[in-house]
Amino acid sequence: MDLDVLRNRNGWREAVSTEGRHIPSSTRDSLGGPGTRTSTSPRVDTRMRALRRRRVDVQSMLSPYRRLVSRIENDPQFLRSTVQAGFALLCVWIGVEFHLFVKWGMSHGVEPFFSRPPGVEGFLPISALMSLTYWFQTGVINEIHPSGLFIFVAILAIGILLKKAFCSWLCPVGTLSEALWMFGQKLFGRNINVPRWLDYPLRSLKYLLLLFFVSSIIMMDVSALREFIYSPYNKMADVKMYLFFANISSVALWIILILAALSVVIKNFWCRYLCPYGALLGSLSWLSPLKITRQQSTCTKCELCTKACPSAIKVHRAKRVWSDECVSCLRCVAACPVDKTLEMSTRSSGKPVPGWVFGGLVVGVFVGLTGLAMLTGHWRNSISREEYARRFKQIDSPLYHHARGQTPPYGPDD
């Protein structure tokens, strides 16, 4: 049984189980175990006992539906894990559909035809950023990768409204990264904490990558953007991406394996140090009205929130968490033992947003904006089956290569 040792102002010790049942000290001492060592256990002032977070025994509920609803309402980590799993399965489904589409194209029509899933454009962030810049400058939503544009806008909207919630709730790479460091924690008992003198320079790498991509695209004029967007390469960029991983070189494979190994021992290595997407959303997160807020009057300084944070943020010292590394995973909120002390809220005195509402907002913003693309006819691209068949036959042509964003000259028939 997992016990948290609490100390009151008179020095008497009392053990409390994670289910909220009080156990006398004598009984606890007879049990032994980690609950008897006060030097290593977080201390919580018993003056806050009345405020302690209520534990709901969902097992006593007979109805499976009520049990599920209660779990969603009272356990934001269960909800987040469910959303992560659902979105990961959606990405797998898109991947399978796209594999069958490419298989048809590379067989030159011998294999059965499967429609190209528009959702694959979510894995083309550079093309999406170009489409967004082109849209701002011309007011035109291009028909080459329209769904990629709306997916990108949805991700940016989540970053502005809900901090980096996309990274910890929806991003398949973020889900994989989290699974890797949790595996490493179980395998080795802990993860490596990168020292601050090294952590800060490494974190700057993703911002340097972001600056490179953004500055390169912003400096392109309308004609240069149009030339790239409607180029043969961009039309087949998703297929080129697939072929890159399907025929991956040994160097690229080793790089991926090294990144995966580092993610096992260091929490969110790729996301924390190298992901330009994370840097972009971290910059936008400063605009978010919702932030983790700590009530100093009821905080017991137990530091459980800081220990639970995968981004190494000193939550127990902050009145409001402004850090660009906060991914809104709500792990710190779930770890706090005192009710209404740590919450996601609009301001320090504002009404807190429950975990299930926050999760609903994350999913709702993404589904709402991508659904808008479907309703307005900006989801599927304008490339016909016949054109794809022709381009698959030319996929090895120099027309379908690029050098640092520069595509080869092409004519109207290309």
C-alpha positions in Angstrom: 0.0 0.0 0.0 1.4 3.4 -1.0 1.5 5.7 2.1 2.2 9.5 2.3 3.5 10.5 5.7 2.0 13.7 7.1 3.1 15.7 10.1 0.9 18.0 12.1 2.0 21.0 14.2 2.3 18.9 17.4 4.8 16.5 15.8 2.4 13.5 15.8 2.7 11.4 12.7 -0.3 10.0 10.8 -0.3 7.9 7.6 -2.8 8.5 4.9 -3.3 6.0 2.0 -3.8 7.3 -1.5 -7.5 6.4 -1.2 -7.9 8.8 1.7 -8.2 6.3 4.6 -6.5 7.3 7.8 -4.2 4.7 9.5 -3.1 5.1 13.1 0.6 5.5 13.7 0.9 2.3 15.6 -0.6 0.3 12.8 1.6 2.1 10.3 4.8 1.4 12.3 3.9 -2.3 12.4 3.6 -2.3 8.7 7.1 -0.9 8.2 8.2 0.1 4.7 8.8 3.5 3.2 5.9 5.0 5.1 7.8 4.9 8.3 10.7 7.0 7.2 9.8 10.7 7.6 13.2 11.9 6.3 12.5 10.8 2.7 8.8 11.3 2.5 7.1 14.6 1.4 5.6 16.5 4.4 2.2 18.0 4.3 1.0 20.3 7.1 -2.2 18.7 8.6 -3.7 22.1 8.9 -4.6 21.5 5.3 -6.2 18.2 6.0 -9.7 19.6 5.5 -8.6 20.9 2.1 -7.1 17.6 1.0 -8.2 16.5 -2.5 -11.1 14.2 -2.3 -10.5 10.6 -3.5 -13.3 9.0 -5.3 -13.6 5.2 -5.0 -14.9 4.5 -8.5 -14.7 0.8 -7.9 -17.8 1.1 -5.7 -19.9 2.3 -8.7 -21.7 -0.6 -10.3 -22.5 1.1 -13.6 -19.6 1.0 -16.1 -20.9 4.2 -17.7 -20.9 6.1 -14.4 -17.4 4.6 -13.6 -16.1 5.9 -16.9 -17.6 9.4 -16.5 -16.3 9.7 -12.9 -12.9 8.6 -14.0 -12.8 11.2 -16.8 -14.0 14.0 -14.4 -11.6 13.2 -11.5 -8.5 11.8 -13.3 -7.2 14.2 -16.0 -4.3 11.8 -16.7 -6.7 9.1 -17.6 -8.4 11.4 -20.0 -5.1 12.7 -21.5 -3.9 9.1 -22.0 -7.2 8.2 -23.7 -6.9 11.2 -26.0 -3.2 10.4 -26.7 -4.1 6.8 -27.6 -7.0 7.9 -29.8 -5.0 10.4 -31.7 -2.1 7.9 -32.1 -4.5 5.3 -33.5 -5.8 8.0 -35.9 -2.3 8.6 -37.1 -1.7 4.9 -37.6 -4.9 4.7 -39.6 -3.7 7.6 -41.8 -0.4 5.9 -42.2 -1.9 2.6 -43.3 -4.2 4.4 -45.8 -1.3 6.4 -47.2 0.9 3.3 -47.5 -1.8 1.6 -49.6 -2.1 4.8 -51.7 1.7 4.9 -52.3 1.7 1.1 -53.0 -0.9 1.7 -55.8 1.1 4.6 -57.2 4.5 2.8 -57.2 3.0 -0.3 -58.8 1.8 2.0 -61.7 -1.8 1.0 -61.2 -1.3 -2.8 -60.8 -2.3 -2.7 -57.1 -5.8 -1.7 -56.0 -6.4 2.0 -55.7 -6.8 3.6 -52.3 -7.6 7.3 -51.9 -4.9 9.5 -50.4 -5.8 10.5 -46.8 -5.6 14.3 -46.5 -4.5 14.0 -42.9 -1.0 13.0 -44.0 -0.4 16.7 -44.7 -0.2 17.3 -41.0 3.4 15.8 -41.3 4.5 18.5 -43.7 5.0 21.5 -41.4 7.4 23.4 -43.7 4.9 23.3 -46.6 2.1 24.3 -44.2 4.1 27.3 -43.0 4.7 28.4 -46.6 0.9 28.0 -47.3 0.1 30.1 -44.2 2.6 32.8 -45.3 1.1 32.7 -48.8 -2.4 33.0 -47.4 -1.5 36.0 -45.4 0.1 37.8 -48.4 -2.5 36.9 -51.0 -5.7 35.8 -49.2 -5.6 32.6 -51.3 -5.8 29.1 -49.7 -3.8 27.0 -52.1 -5.3 23.7 -53.4 -2.1 21.6 -53.2 -2.0 21.0 -49.4 -5.1 22.7 -48.0 -5.6 20.3 -45.1 -2.0 20.8 -44.0 -2.7 24.6 -43.7 -5.8 24.0 -41.5 -4.1 21.5 -39.3 -1.2 23.9 -38.8 -3.7 26.7 -38.0 -5.4 24.4 -35.5 -2.1 23.6 -33.8 -1.2 27.3 -33.6 -4.7 28.1 -32.1 -4.2 25.5 -29.4 -0.8 27.1 -28.6 -2.2 30.6 -28.3 -5.3 29.5 -26.2 -4.1 26.5 -24.3 -0.3 26.7 -24.1 1.7 23.7 -25.5 -1.2 21.3 -24.9 -0.9 20.0 -28.4 2.5 18.5 -27.5 1.2 16.5 -24.5 -2.3 15.7 -25.6 -2.3 15.2 -29.4 1.2 15.1 -30.9 2.1 11.5 -31.9 5.8 12.3 -31.5 5.1 13.7 -28.0 3.2 10.6 -27.1 6.0 8.4 -28.2 8.6 10.5 -26.4 6.6 10.3 -23.2 6.3 6.5 -23.5 10.1 6.3 -24.0 11.1 8.2 -20.9 8.4 6.4 -18.8 9.9 3.1 -20.0 13.4 4.4 -19.1 12.1 5.3 -15.6 10.7 1.8 -15.1 13.9 0.2 -16.5 16.5 2.2 -14.6 14.4 3.6 -11.7 15.0 7.2 -12.8 15.8 9.5 -15.7 18.9 11.6 -16.1 18.6 15.2 -15.0 20.6 17.4 -17.4 22.5 20.1 -15.4 21.4 23.6 -15.9 24.6 24.8 -17.5 24.0 22.3 -20.3 20.2 22.4 -20.3 19.9 26.0 -21.3 22.2 25.9 -24.4 20.6 22.6 -25.6 17.1 24.2 -25.3 18.2 27.0 -27.5 18.8 24.6 -30.4 15.2 24.3 -31.2 14.8 28.0 -31.3 17.7 28.4 -33.6 16.1 25.8 -35.9 12.8 27.6 -35.7 14.5 30.9 -36.5 16.2 29.4 -39.6 13.0 28.0 -41.0 10.8 31.1 -40.3 13.4 33.6 -41.5 14.0 31.6 -44.7 10.2 31.5 -45.5 9.4 35.1 -44.5 12.1 36.4 -46.8 10.4 34.7 -49.8 8.2 37.0 -51.9 4.8 35.9 -53.3 6.2 34.7 -56.6 8.8 32.5 -54.8 6.2 31.1 -52.5 3.9 30.4 -55.4 6.7 28.7 -57.4 7.4 26.4 -54.5 3.8 25.6 -53.5 2.8 24.6 -57.1 6.1 22.9 -57.9 6.2 19.2 -58.8 8.3 18.5 -55.7 5.7 20.1 -53.3 2.9 18.2 -55.0 4.6 14.9 -54.1 6.3 16.0 -50.9 4.3 13.6 -48.8 5.2 10.7 -51.1 8.9 11.8 -51.0 8.7 11.8 -47.2 7.2 8.3 -47.2 9.9 7.0 -49.6 12.6 8.6 -47.4 11.5 6.5 -44.4 10.7 3.4 -46.5 14.2 3.4 -48.0 15.9 5.0 -45.0 19.7 5.2 -45.1 21.9 3.7 -42.4 23.0 7.2 -41.3 19.4 8.4 -40.9 18.4 5.2 -39.1 21.3 5.6 -36.7 20.3 9.2 -36.0 16.7 8.1 -35.2 17.9 5.2 -32.9 20.3 7.6 -31.0 17.5 10.1 -30.5 15.2 7.3 -29.3 17.9 6.0 -26.9 18.4 9.6 -25.5 14.7 9.9 -25.0 14.7 6.8 -22.9 17.2 8.2 -20.4 16.3 11.9 -20.7 12.7 13.1 -20.5 11.4 14.3 -23.8 14.9 14.8 -25.4 13.6 15.5 -28.9 10.8 17.7 -27.8 12.8 19.7 -25.2 16.0 20.3 -27.3 15.4 19.9 -31.0 11.7 20.2 -32.1 11.1 23.5 -33.9 7.3 22.9 -33.5 7.8 22.9 -29.8 9.8 26.1 -29.9 7.0 27.8 -32.0 4.3 26.7 -29.6 6.4 27.6 -26.6 6.7 31.2 -27.9 3.0 31.4 -28.5 2.2 30.0 -25.1 3.1 33.3 -23.5 -0.2 34.6 -25.0 -2.3 31.9 -23.5 -4.8 33.1 -20.9 -4.8 29.7 -19.2 -1.8 28.8 -17.0 -1.1 26.6 -14.0 -1.8 28.7 -11.0 -0.7 28.0 -7.4 -2.5 29.3 -4.3 0.3 30.3 -1.9 -2.1 30.4 1.1 -2.8 26.7 1.0 0.5 25.4 -0.6 2.4 23.1 1.8 5.7 23.2 -0.1 5.7 19.5 -0.4 7.3 19.8 -3.9 5.3 16.9 -5.3 4.2 19.1 -8.2 7.8 19.9 -9.2 8.7 16.2 -8.9 5.8 15.3 -11.2 6.6 17.9 -13.9 8.3 16.2 -16.9 9.6 19.6 -18.0 11.6 20.2 -14.8 9.7 23.4 -13.9 9.9 24.5 -10.3 6.2 24.6 -10.0 6.2 24.9 -6.2 8.0 28.3 -6.4 5.8 29.8 -9.1 2.5 31.7 -8.5 1.7 31.2 -12.2 3.7 29.0 -14.5 4.8 31.1 -17.4 7.6 28.8 -18.6 7.7 28.1 -22.4 8.4 24.5 -21.5 5.1 23.9 -19.8 3.1 21.4 -22.0 -0.1 21.6 -20.0 0.0 17.9 -19.2 -1.7 18.6 -15.7 0.7 16.1 -14.0 1.5 18.7 -11.4 -2.2 19.3 -10.7 -2.9 15.6 -10.3 0.1 15.3 -7.9 -0.9 18.1 -5.6 -2.4 16.6 -2.4 -4.3 19.8 -1.3 -7.5 20.6 -3.0 -7.8 23.8 -5.0 -4.1 24.7 -4.5 -2.8 23.9 -8.0 -5.2 24.4 -10.9 -5.3 25.5 -14.5 -6.9 28.9 -14.4 -7.2 32.2 -16.3 -5.6 34.2 -13.6 -4.5 33.9 -10.0 -8.0 34.5 -8.6 -9.9 33.2 -11.5 -12.2 30.2 -11.6 -10.2 27.0 -12.3 -10.7 25.0 -15.4 -11.3 21.3 -14.6 -9.1 18.7 -16.4 -11.9 17.3 -18.4 -13.0 20.7 -19.6 -9.4 21.5 -20.6 -9.0 18.3 -22.5 -12.3 18.9 -24.2 -11.0 22.4 -25.3 -7.9 20.8 -26.8 -9.8 18.3 -28.8 -12.5 20.7 -29.6 -10.3 23.4 -31.1 -8.4 20.9 -33.3 -11.6 19.1 -34.5 -13.4 22.4 -34.9 -10.8 23.9 -37.3 -10.1 20.8 -39.3 -13.9 20.2 -39.5 -14.2 23.8 -40.8 -11.8 22.8 -43.6 -14.0 19.9 -44.5 -17.2 21.9 -44.5 -15.7 24.7 -46.7 -14.2 22.3 -49.3 -10.6 23.0 -48.2 -9.7 19.5 -47.0 -8.9 17.4 -50.1 -6.4 18.7 -52.6 -7.1 19.3 -56.3 -4.7 16.7 -57.6 -6.6 14.1 -59.6 -6.0 10.3 -59.6 -4.7 10.6 -63.2 -2.2 13.3 -62.3 -0.9 11.3 -59.4 -0.5 8.2 -61.7 1.6 10.3 -64.0 3.7 11.8 -61.3 4.4 8.5 -59.6 6.0 7.4 -62.9 8.2 10.5 -62.8 9.1 10.4 -59.1 12.8 9.8 -59.7 13.0 12.8 -62.1 15.1 15.8 -61.0 11.8 17.8 -61.0 11.0 16.0 -57.7 14.1 17.2 -55.8 14.9 20.4 -54.1 18.0 22.1 -52.7 17.5 24.2 -49.5 14.0 25.1 -50.6 14.9 25.9 -54.2 13.0 23.7 -56.7 14.2 23.0 -60.2 12.6 25.1 -63.0 9.4 23.6 -64.3 7.0 24.4 -67.0 3.1 24.6 -67.1 2.9 20.9 -68.2 5.1 19.7 -65.4 
